[in-house]
Amino acid sequence: MDTRFQYPLPPFAKDFINHLAVTNKSKSTQVAYTYELFMFFQYLCNSMESFPSSPSDIGLSDMEVIGHRHIESYLSWANSERTNGPRALARKQAVIKSLYRYLLREDMIHKDVTIKLDPINVQQKLPKALEPNEIADLTDALETGIGLSDGQLKYHVYTEKRDYAIVLTLIGTGLRLSELCNLSISKTNINKGYFEIMRKGNKETVIYFNDDVGKALNDYLVNERPRYVHKDSDALFLSIQGNRISKRAVQNLIAKYMTILKSLGHNTEGFSVHKMRSTFATILLRETDNLAIVQDALGHSDPRTTRIYTKVLDEQLKRAAHLIKFK
């Protein structure tokens, strides 16, 4: 069974999901859209007397009956009954609007009622980024094991070079977690300093890294990785068991060292792997003062997604200004 359609949808909605595949939307995006549309149609089936009892039986003629107030009613229900916050509601609204735009463009409906919907205000949180002194303390802990318990130190002996290379790669390239875990030796050129990766939308791209990252990778590959069991010979980062390292393992790794930073007096509340990506973006923006370069390096299709890092940099500069003392 096609996992995209594990929830029943009307035929025209399935056409829309197939259209997403043609436009290079990822499989996870297609599945997420399927679920959101199913929830919307299921609500209509339960709340509108004239509607069929199952989403799969909804026809285009039924769509002509829906007005923007029905959509607002659904969003209100999702807020009160499913405790969806602004971000989740904005996502639901965006999926529905996307469906209507597709149906109108394909001449399946005569009007797009979603144009009457007011935008949902989502307070965009600033992504967290490590400060320079936090990066220094983090790399010290990775190299020395300071702050680890006795039991953790035992494992640190086997994975210190790998862990150091992973963290430097994250901070030095801005790779997503999935991209890091999917790195392969055959697609890594340490001498020339780049990875070949597959980004969202199946876009092949080259990601460059500096000498520090290259040295850390080479140290791991030459002096530590050969000790691991080789079940996946082409995976760059391996678990001790020899499998390609998992997302959960990297998340646990970062969480462990964030705990160490916290013990050293740093505020690491809410830090995760994604914050390494934010750190890279902030550093790159500070050094280049060029949003286009940061956008390309992060693989953002929408420049608005990248602009938030200018606010992060402003916050860091503001904090730095308060550190200057005259007496």
C-alpha positions in Angstrom: 0.0 0.0 0.0 1.2 3.5 -0.8 2.0 5.0 2.6 1.0 8.4 1.3 -2.6 7.2 1.2 -2.9 5.3 4.5 -5.7 7.8 5.2 -8.6 7.8 2.8 -8.8 10.9 0.6 -11.1 12.0 -2.3 -9.7 11.2 -5.7 -8.9 14.9 -6.5 -6.9 15.2 -3.3 -4.9 12.1 -4.3 -4.2 13.9 -7.6 -2.9 16.8 -5.6 -0.6 14.6 -3.5 0.7 13.1 -6.7 1.3 16.6 -8.0 3.5 17.3 -4.9 5.6 14.3 -5.9 6.1 15.7 -9.4 7.2 19.0 -8.0 9.9 17.3 -5.9 8.2 17.6 -2.5 9.7 15.0 -0.2 7.9 11.8 0.8 7.5 13.0 4.3 5.9 16.2 3.1 3.5 14.2 1.0 2.5 12.0 4.0 2.1 15.1 6.2 -0.2 16.8 3.6 -2.2 13.6 3.3 -2.8 13.5 7.1 -3.7 17.2 7.3 -6.2 16.9 4.4 -7.7 13.8 5.9 -8.3 15.6 9.2 -9.9 18.5 7.4 -12.2 16.3 5.3 -13.1 14.1 8.2 -14.2 17.1 10.2 -16.4 18.3 7.3 -17.9 14.8 7.0 -18.8 14.9 10.7 -20.0 18.5 10.9 -21.8 19.1 7.5 -25.1 17.3 7.0 -24.9 17.5 3.2 -21.5 15.8 3.2 -20.7 12.1 2.6 -19.8 10.1 5.7 -16.3 9.2 4.4 -13.6 11.6 3.0 -13.0 9.2 0.1 -16.5 9.8 -1.1 -16.3 13.6 -1.2 -16.7 14.9 -4.8 -15.8 18.2 -6.5 -19.4 19.3 -6.2 -19.1 19.0 -2.4 -16.1 21.3 -2.5 -18.2 24.1 -4.1 -20.4 24.0 -1.0 -17.5 24.8 1.4 -17.0 28.4 2.3 -14.2 30.1 4.2 -16.3 30.0 7.4 -16.3 26.2 7.3 -12.5 26.3 7.1 -12.3 28.8 10.0 -14.7 26.5 11.9 -12.3 23.6 11.4 -9.3 25.6 12.5 -11.2 26.7 15.6 -12.1 23.1 16.4 -8.4 22.1 15.9 -7.5 24.8 18.4 -10.0 24.0 21.1 -10.4 20.2 20.7 -6.9 19.2 19.7 -5.1 22.1 21.4 -3.3 23.1 18.2 -1.3 26.3 18.6 -0.7 29.1 16.1 2.1 27.2 14.3 0.1 24.0 13.8 -3.0 26.0 12.7 -0.9 28.0 10.2 0.4 24.7 8.8 -3.1 23.3 8.5 -4.3 26.5 6.8 -1.3 26.5 4.4 -2.1 22.9 3.3 -5.7 23.7 2.6 -4.8 26.9 0.7 -2.3 24.9 -1.4 -5.0 22.3 -2.3 -7.4 25.1 -3.3 -4.8 26.8 -5.5 -4.1 23.5 -7.2 -7.8 22.7 -7.8 -8.5 26.2 -9.2 -5.5 26.1 -11.5 -6.6 22.7 -12.8 -10.2 24.1 -13.4 -11.7 21.6 -11.0 -13.4 24.3 -9.0 -14.6 27.8 -9.9 -13.4 29.9 -7.0 -10.8 29.8 -4.2 -12.6 30.6 -0.9 -9.3 30.5 1.0 -8.4 34.0 -0.2 -10.9 35.2 2.4 -8.9 33.6 5.2 -6.9 35.9 7.4 -3.3 34.9 7.9 -2.5 33.3 11.2 0.1 35.3 13.2 2.9 33.0 14.2 5.5 34.5 16.6 8.7 33.3 15.0 11.2 32.2 17.7 14.8 33.1 17.2 16.9 30.0 16.5 19.5 29.5 19.2 23.1 29.6 18.3 26.2 28.8 20.3 28.4 31.7 21.4 32.1 31.6 20.6 33.1 30.8 24.2 30.5 28.0 24.2 32.0 26.5 21.1 35.4 26.6 22.7 34.2 24.9 25.9 32.3 22.3 23.8 35.3 21.4 21.7 37.4 21.2 24.8 35.0 18.7 26.4 34.9 16.7 23.2 38.7 16.5 23.0 39.3 15.8 26.7 36.2 14.2 28.0 36.1 16.7 30.9 32.7 16.7 32.5 31.9 13.1 31.6 31.2 10.5 34.2 33.4 7.4 34.6 31.1 5.2 32.6 30.8 7.7 29.8 34.6 8.2 29.8 34.9 4.5 29.0 32.9 4.9 25.8 34.6 8.2 25.1 37.9 6.4 24.5 36.3 4.6 21.6 34.3 7.4 20.0 36.1 10.7 20.9 37.5 11.2 17.4 34.2 10.4 15.8 32.2 12.6 18.2 34.6 15.5 17.7 34.4 15.1 13.9 30.6 15.0 14.0 30.2 18.2 16.0 32.8 20.1 13.9 31.0 18.9 10.8 27.7 20.1 12.1 29.0 23.5 13.2 31.3 23.9 10.1 28.8 23.0 7.4 25.3 23.5 8.7 24.2 20.1 7.5 20.8 18.8 8.6 20.7 15.8 10.9 19.5 13.5 8.2 22.2 14.8 5.8 24.9 14.2 8.3 23.8 10.6 9.0 23.6 9.9 5.3 27.2 11.0 4.6 29.3 8.4 2.7 33.0 8.0 2.3 32.7 7.6 -1.5 31.0 11.1 -1.5 33.6 12.7 0.7 36.7 14.5 -0.6 38.9 15.5 2.3 41.8 16.8 0.2 39.5 19.2 -1.6 37.3 19.8 1.4 33.7 18.9 0.3 30.9 16.4 0.6 28.5 15.5 -2.1 25.0 15.2 -0.6 21.3 14.9 -1.6 19.2 17.7 -0.2 15.5 18.2 0.1 13.6 17.7 -3.2 16.3 15.2 -4.3 18.7 18.0 -5.1 22.3 17.0 -5.5 24.7 19.6 -4.1 28.3 20.0 -2.9 28.9 21.2 0.7 32.3 22.6 1.5 34.2 22.4 4.8 37.3 24.1 6.2 40.7 22.6 7.2 39.7 22.1 10.8 36.8 19.9 9.8 39.0 18.1 7.3 41.6 17.4 9.9 39.0 16.1 12.4 37.5 13.8 9.7 40.9 12.5 8.6 41.9 11.8 12.2 38.7 9.8 12.7 39.0 7.9 9.5 42.6 7.0 10.0 43.0 6.5 13.7 39.5 5.4 15.0 37.0 4.2 12.4 39.1 1.1 11.4 38.6 -0.2 15.0 34.8 -0.3 14.4 33.0 -3.4 13.0 32.4 -2.7 9.3 28.8 -3.6 8.5 28.3 -0.5 6.3 31.7 0.1 4.6 30.7 3.3 2.9 29.0 5.1 5.8 31.2 7.9 7.0 30.0 7.9 10.6 29.6 4.5 12.2 28.2 3.3 15.5 30.5 1.1 17.6 28.5 -1.9 16.2 29.5 -0.9 12.7 26.1 0.4 11.4 25.5 3.8 9.9 25.1 6.1 12.8 21.4 6.8 13.6 19.7 10.2 14.1 18.9 9.2 17.6 22.5 8.5 18.4 23.6 11.9 17.2 20.8 13.6 19.1 21.9 11.8 22.3 25.5 12.8 21.6 24.6 16.4 21.4 22.3 16.2 24.4 25.2 14.7 26.5 27.6 17.5 25.7 24.9 20.2 26.1 24.6 18.9 29.7 28.3 19.3 30.1 28.1 22.9 28.9 25.3 23.6 31.3 27.4 22.3 34.2 30.0 24.8 33.1 27.5 27.7 33.6 26.2 28.0 30.0 22.5 28.3 29.2 21.9 25.4 26.9 18.1 25.1 27.6 16.4 23.8 24.4 19.6 23.2 22.5 19.5 20.4 19.9 21.2 19.2 16.8 19.4 21.9 14.8 21.1 24.5 16.9 24.4 23.5 15.4 23.0 24.4 12.1 21.9 27.8 13.5 25.4 28.3 14.9 26.9 27.7 11.4 24.4 30.1 9.8 25.2 32.8 12.4 28.9 32.5 12.0 28.7 32.4 8.2 26.5 35.6 8.2 28.9 37.3 10.6 31.9 36.5 8.4 30.4 37.2 5.0 27.6 39.7 5.7 25.9 38.0 2.7 22.4 36.5 3.1 22.5 34.9 -0.3 25.6 32.9 0.6 24.0 31.7 3.8 20.8 30.8 2.0 22.6 28.7 -0.5 24.8 27.0 2.1 21.8 26.0 4.2 19.8 24.9 1.2 16.8 27.2 1.9 14.5 27.7 -1.1 12.8 30.7 0.5 15.1 33.7 1.5 12.6 34.6 4.3 13.7 31.5 6.1 17.3 32.7 6.1 16.6 36.3 7.2 15.9 35.2 10.8 19.6 34.7 11.3 20.2 38.4 10.9 18.1 38.8 14.1 20.2 36.2 15.9 23.4 38.0 14.9 21.9 41.3 16.1 21.1 39.7 19.5 24.7 38.4 19.8 26.1 41.8 18.9 23.9 43.4 21.4 25.1 41.1 24.2 28.7 41.7 23.1 28.3 45.4 23.4 27.2 45.1 27.0 30.4 43.2 27.8 32.5 46.3 27.1 33.6 47.9 30.4 35.2 51.4 30.7 36.2 51.1 34.4 
